């Protein structure tokens, strides 16, 4: 789990659309930039949830987030957003309690890393 830079609420890395990359590749890239996690996604979407994004430029607007699992191969202490976010490893149950969005909580609870 990581905190957002603005509101400091607990979230998971998910990424934005990037030309030339699949959503799963973008999620893996964001996992590195935001949480210092290196890994690969198999491309399977675990679920989609809605949330509000607050930006300085556009204010608050609705978004849909697609959640992709990333198999972690390495964890770094030095990564692009290291000083801007908190990072914590927790169980799926605890992660679900930490997020504000009920749909995301359900995705986290239903995730089975062995599948």
C-alpha positions as CSV (number, residue, x, y, z in Angstrom):
1,X,0.0,0.0,0.0
2,X,1.2,3.5,-0.7
3,X,-0.2,7.0,0.2
4,X,-1.3,9.4,-2.5
5,X,0.9,12.5,-2.7
6,X,-2.0,15.0,-2.3
7,X,-4.5,13.7,0.2
8,X,-2.2,11.1,1.8
9,X,-4.9,8.4,1.7
10,X,-4.0,4.8,1.2
11,X,-4.1,3.6,-2.4
12,X,-2.4,1.0,-4.7
13,X,-0.3,1.9,-7.8
14,X,-2.4,1.8,-10.9
15,X,-1.0,4.1,-13.6
16,X,-2.5,6.1,-16.5
17,X,-2.8,5.2,-20.2
18,X,0.6,5.5,-21.9
19,X,1.0,5.3,-25.7
20,X,2.7,2.1,-26.7
21,X,2.1,0.3,-23.4
22,X,-0.6,-2.0,-22.2
23,X,-2.5,-1.1,-19.0
24,X,-0.7,-3.9,-17.2
25,X,2.7,-2.6,-18.3
26,X,1.8,0.9,-17.1
27,X,0.7,-0.5,-13.8
28,X,4.1,-2.3,-13.4
29,X,5.9,1.0,-14.3
30,X,3.8,2.9,-11.7
31,X,4.6,0.2,-9.1
32,X,8.3,1.0,-9.6
33,X,7.9,4.8,-9.7
34,X,5.4,5.1,-6.7
35,X,6.4,2.1,-4.5
36,X,9.9,1.0,-5.5
37,X,8.6,-2.4,-6.6
38,X,10.1,-4.2,-9.6
39,X,8.1,-6.9,-11.2
40,X,5.9,-8.1,-14.1
41,X,2.2,-8.4,-14.6
42,X,0.6,-11.3,-16.5
43,X,-1.9,-8.8,-17.9
44,X,-4.9,-10.1,-16.0
45,X,-7.2,-7.3,-14.7
46,X,-8.4,-8.1,-11.1
47,X,-11.1,-5.5,-11.3
48,X,-12.2,-2.0,-12.0
49,X,-13.2,0.6,-9.4
50,X,-14.3,4.2,-9.4
51,X,-12.6,7.0,-7.4
52,X,-12.2,10.8,-7.4
53,X,-8.8,12.3,-8.5
54,X,-7.9,15.7,-7.2
55,X,-5.5,17.7,-9.3
56,X,-4.3,21.3,-9.1
57,X,-4.9,21.8,-12.8
58,X,-8.4,20.3,-13.2
59,X,-9.7,20.1,-9.6
60,X,-11.5,16.9,-8.7
61,X,-12.8,14.6,-11.4
62,X,-14.1,11.0,-11.5
63,X,-11.8,8.2,-12.7
64,X,-11.9,4.5,-13.2
65,X,-9.0,2.4,-12.0
66,X,-8.0,-1.0,-13.4
67,X,-6.1,-3.2,-10.9
68,X,-3.4,-5.5,-12.2
69,X,-1.3,-7.9,-10.1
70,X,2.4,-7.5,-10.2
71,X,4.7,-10.4,-9.3
72,X,7.4,-8.7,-7.2
73,X,11.0,-9.6,-8.1
74,X,12.8,-6.8,-6.2
75,X,12.0,-4.0,-3.8
76,X,14.2,-0.8,-3.7
77,X,14.6,1.8,-1.0
78,X,15.6,4.4,-3.6
79,X,13.0,5.0,-6.3
80,X,11.5,8.0,-8.1
81,X,8.8,8.9,-5.5
82,X,10.5,7.6,-2.4
83,X,10.3,10.8,-0.4
84,X,6.8,11.7,-1.6
85,X,4.8,8.7,-0.3
86,X,4.6,6.2,2.5
87,X,4.9,2.5,1.6
88,X,3.7,-0.4,3.8
89,X,3.3,-4.1,3.2
90,X,0.1,-5.5,4.8
91,X,-2.3,-8.4,4.5
92,X,-5.2,-8.2,2.0
93,X,-7.6,-7.9,4.9
94,X,-5.8,-4.9,6.4
95,X,-5.3,-3.3,2.9
96,X,-9.1,-3.5,2.3
97,X,-9.7,-1.7,5.6
98,X,-7.2,1.0,4.7
99,X,-8.7,2.1,1.4
100,X,-11.7,4.5,1.1
101,X,-13.3,2.9,-1.9
102,X,-15.6,-0.1,-1.3
103,X,-15.0,-1.5,-4.8
104,X,-11.2,-1.4,-4.3
105,X,-11.6,-3.0,-0.9
106,X,-13.6,-5.9,-2.5
107,X,-10.9,-6.3,-5.2
108,X,-8.2,-6.5,-2.6
109,X,-10.1,-9.0,-0.5
110,X,-10.9,-11.2,-3.5
111,X,-7.3,-11.3,-4.7
112,X,-5.7,-14.7,-4.5
113,X,-1.9,-14.4,-5.2
114,X,-1.8,-18.2,-5.8
115,X,-4.3,-18.1,-8.7
